[in-house]
Amino acid sequence: MGAVSPPYSQRFVEEGDLAPTLTVKEWSYILGDHISYGNTKIEDTVAIFNTGAASDCINLNSDYCQVGPGECYAVQSEEEFPCKDYRRRQQIIWDHLDGQTWAKAFRRHYNRKETPVTDIRFSEAGDFRTQHDVLRVNEIARELDDIVNVYTYSASSWLDWTDATHFTVNQSNAKGDFGDRNYNVVADPENMPDDAGLWCPFDQTDRNIKCGDCRVCLEPDGPDVYIELETKTSGPGTPEE
């Protein structure tokens, strides 16, 4: 018996056949096959789209990242689960689509969904690489603000985040001053400063309150957030992809 072929949209992306004549409807199916919903930390109503793999992250093992070499849970998940190629296909799609086309394709995908979609999280793995990434996500958030909320986390403090006017940004390092709040990683709650913000409710409630139920990081107004350093045994897991 021959090998089972991968899904059509996967082959389509892997083989580089991303013709400029594709319709928005066709893009909506390709995009829909490369969006996941929820994981052990994030509610199933939250769409997740990565602009690249964690193993290729522009801030990996740099001074811009809060965690040291070997501590990034997103990288660890790519070593443990078969999601690296999936995330790299997401980057190919991202690099081929302008903001308006991505938004129009997502709206068609959203309209086909039979379950609620409340938010889009960009870059569970990887990070913003260029100023164009910021502008494109902002355009997507503006185009879709009638149906979903858009948010992200970023350590790319060297970009100009004043252009992020339509989506929530959680600053994931202590460099510069950007975004709507600081998102800080500590080894233990005891390391949290006395005058600090909020200990992540997911950690506080022994994983009973997920992102989506808790709206602190998803909305622009709210305190700084502290989380426990994630490892293979304590991390949030990876979505089914």
VOGU-3710 file (C-alpha; in Angstrom, 3 decimals, decimal comma):
1> mgavsppysq> 0,000/0,000/0,000  1,429/3,384/-0,957  2,074/6,257/1,410  -0,884/8,419/2,307  -0,662/11,827/0,642  -0,760/14,905/2,892  -3,818/17,159/2,692  -4,125/19,105/-0,549  -3,516/22,520/1,014  -0,392/21,184/2,758
11> rfveegdlap> 1,046/19,896/-0,529  0,001/23,138/-2,197  2,060/25,202/0,263  5,016/22,819/0,519  5,418/22,649/-3,255  5,394/26,431/-3,497  2,453/26,570/-5,892  1,072/29,792/-4,428  -0,173/31,340/-7,639  -1,162/35,021/-7,529
21> tltvkewsyi> -4,412/34,093/-9,314  -5,830/32,295/-6,272  -9,212/33,608/-5,202  -10,026/34,726/-1,670  -12,257/31,664/-1,368  -9,334/29,380/-2,245  -7,064/31,205/0,208  -9,717/30,823/2,901  -9,476/27,028/2,722  -5,678/27,069/2,728
31> lgdhisygnt> -5,652/29,489/5,657  -8,314/27,485/7,488  -6,126/24,381/7,282  -3,314/26,335/8,924  -5,190/27,852/11,859  -5,496/25,952/15,134  -7,899/26,562/17,986  -6,883/26,467/21,623  -4,566/24,250/23,632  -4,227/23,322/27,288
41> kiedtvaifn> -3,766/27,002/28,205  -5,888/28,745/25,558  -9,661/28,429/25,086  -10,953/26,693/21,958  -12,626/29,926/20,836  -9,197/31,500/20,205  -7,708/31,104/16,721  -3,913/30,720/16,663  -1,779/31,675/13,683  2,010/31,722/13,690
51> tgaasdcinl> 4,107/33,794/11,325  6,914/31,263/11,674  8,307/28,383/13,698  9,827/28,883/17,140  13,026/27,191/15,970  13,397/30,006/13,405  12,391/32,825/15,780  14,338/36,003/15,130  14,752/36,578/18,882  15,683/33,009/19,834
61> nsdycqvgpg> 18,748/32,827/22,101  19,211/36,601/21,875  19,261/39,346/24,490  15,725/40,245/23,425  14,209/36,971/24,690  13,349/36,563/28,375  14,280/32,888/28,483  17,735/31,455/27,959  18,957/28,885/25,447  17,050/25,628/25,818
71> ecyavqseee> 14,276/27,198/27,937  11,849/28,225/25,192  8,788/26,002/25,506  7,670/26,714/21,944  10,995/25,328/20,686  10,708/22,342/23,017  7,226/21,611/21,680  8,613/21,517/18,124  11,143/18,923/19,243  8,490/16,829/20,997
81> fpckdyrrrq> 5,499/17,236/18,666  5,277/17,244/14,827  4,441/20,928/14,490  7,597/22,574/13,105  6,744/21,917/9,444  3,180/23,111/10,065  4,459/26,394/11,494  6,887/26,827/8,625  4,004/26,413/6,186  2,194/29,135/8,123
91> qiiwdhldgq> 5,172/31,414/7,470  5,026/30,663/3,735  1,338/31,626/3,721  2,069/34,744/5,776  4,821/35,868/3,405  2,484/35,520/0,400  -0,549/37,409/1,733  -1,158/41,104/2,250  -3,250/42,138/5,249  -6,505/42,680/3,377
101> twakafrrhy> -6,382/39,313/1,613  -5,543/37,509/4,881  -8,477/39,257/6,578  -10,908/38,496/3,753  -9,815/34,843/3,702  -10,172/34,585/7,485  -13,652/36,108/7,361  -14,779/33,398/4,927  -13,207/30,754/7,178  -14,945/32,353/10,179
111> nrketpvtdi> -18,316/32,285/8,405  -17,926/28,548/7,756  -17,087/27,768/11,377  -19,866/26,098/13,343  -18,302/26,956/16,715  -17,637/30,413/18,193  -14,449/32,351/17,416  -13,750/35,277/19,734  -10,084/36,131/19,246  -7,017/35,658/17,060
121> rfseagdfrt> -3,649/35,173/18,694  -0,719/35,856/16,422  2,604/34,125/17,022  2,245/31,515/19,713  5,569/30,450/18,181  8,102/32,781/16,593  7,904/36,569/16,668  7,485/39,670/14,540  10,395/39,947/12,115  9,809/43,243/10,317
131> qhdvlrvnei> 7,879/46,479/10,569  5,682/45,141/7,785  4,541/42,363/10,154  3,300/44,983/12,629  1,521/46,938/9,896  -0,038/43,809/8,414  -1,419/42,501/11,734  -2,754/45,965/12,460  -4,538/46,030/9,102  -5,963/42,550/9,740
141> arelddivnv> -7,203/43,603/13,185  -8,816/46,727/11,743  -10,539/44,753/8,979  -11,856/42,123/11,418  -12,705/44,273/14,437  -16,427/43,600/13,959  -16,021/39,852/14,538  -12,852/39,140/16,563  -10,316/40,659/18,937  -6,625/40,369/17,944
151> ytysasswld> -3,673/40,099/20,346  -0,055/39,005/20,482  3,079/38,771/22,617  6,395/40,065/21,318  10,029/40,500/22,302  10,793/42,444/19,111  11,336/45,680/21,014  13,517/47,006/18,200  10,414/47,515/16,014  8,175/50,594/16,063
161> wtdathftvn> 5,034/49,485/17,891  3,251/52,837/17,642  1,695/51,412/14,472  -0,123/48,745/16,559  -3,301/50,749/17,057  -5,920/48,034/16,485  -4,538/45,006/18,347  -3,296/44,256/21,862  0,450/43,850/22,363  2,008/42,205/25,407
171> qsnakgdfgd> 5,645/43,273/25,758  7,708/40,157/26,426  10,967/41,723/27,538  12,200/44,650/29,632  13,792/46,510/26,735  12,225/49,785/25,715  8,638/50,755/26,370  6,023/49,432/23,981  2,765/47,565/23,927  -0,138/47,620/26,345
181> rnynvvadpe> 1,531/45,877/29,286  4,611/43,951/30,348  4,456/40,159/30,259  7,131/38,828/32,596  8,527/35,331/33,087  9,742/34,355/36,563  10,816/31,008/37,987  8,426/31,211/40,943  5,665/33,523/42,263  8,016/34,441/45,122
191> nmpddaglwc> 10,204/36,197/42,537  7,355/38,547/41,635  7,993/42,136/42,870  5,767/43,366/45,691  4,426/46,264/43,631  3,999/44,179/40,471  0,843/43,438/38,525  -1,090/40,198/38,273  0,062/36,601/38,650  -1,351/34,773/35,622
201> pfdqtdrnik> -4,808/33,378/36,537  -4,010/30,166/34,628  -1,146/29,541/37,067  -3,090/30,887/40,058  -6,014/28,509/39,549  -4,024/25,366/38,767  -4,918/25,696/35,047  -8,649/26,111/35,546  -8,890/29,589/34,000  -7,690/29,669/30,400
211> cgdcrvclep> -6,697/32,528/28,107  -9,993/33,568/26,581  -11,887/33,107/29,837  -9,356/35,490/31,351  -9,181/38,628/29,187  -6,226/40,437/30,815  -3,681/39,760/28,042  -6,300/39,923/25,290  -7,507/43,471/25,927  -5,509/46,730/25,970
221> dgpdvyiele> -6,521/47,810/29,477  -5,139/45,848/32,391  -2,132/45,302/34,680  1,259/43,793/33,926  1,220/39,992/34,022  3,682/37,528/35,540  3,892/33,869/34,577  5,889/30,873/35,698  8,739/29,723/33,477  7,327/26,943/31,300
231> tktsgpgtpe> 9,087/23,619/30,846  8,201/20,381/29,100  6,416/19,265/32,245  4,786/22,575/33,196  4,224/24,223/29,814  0,867/24,734/28,124  1,284/22,059/25,494  0,813/22,359/21,769  -2,419/22,589/19,774  -3,628/19,691/17,718
241> e> -2,287/20,479/14,278
//
